[in-house]
Amino acid sequence: MRTAYCPKSHEQMSSDSAGIAYGHVPGHQYHDVDVVVSRSGGKIRVHVCESWGSAQGYDEEHGRREAIGRGETVAVACANARQRARDAGITCEYMEQAMSKAEDAAQDAADDLDTVE
């Protein structure tokens, strides 16, 4: 199943993941949170996807939750995504680990674009 993604009409600014180490090794349980930050036309989109299941030589997904936040800036879009993720039940520590790293990288990308323009 597809995890967090960047729509074709967007430019990906950053992505990050956090989860159980070795969770995707056969015989183990996995639990991941993936975050993708993208932009289109000056609007920022943050897609958060939590998934869990068991690795059987392939990933057998047992559940997933998703939330999408939007905003004019990276900080506003990430704050919106954090709140929507919490409202959707994504409350594990992996969410903040992946979100904070993706937000930092996206802000760096936005800053780089601002200096070029």
SULDAWO-V509465 format. One record per run of one state. SS is the DSSP state (h for helix, s for strand, l for the rest). FROM is the first residue (numbers start at 1). TO is the last residue. Records with the same first field share a line. If there is no record, write none. Layout:
SS=FROM-TO, FROM-TO
//
This chain:
l=1-10, 20-28, 41-42, 56-58, 72-73, 88-92, 117-117
s=11-19, 29-40, 43-55, 59-71
h=74-87, 93-116
//
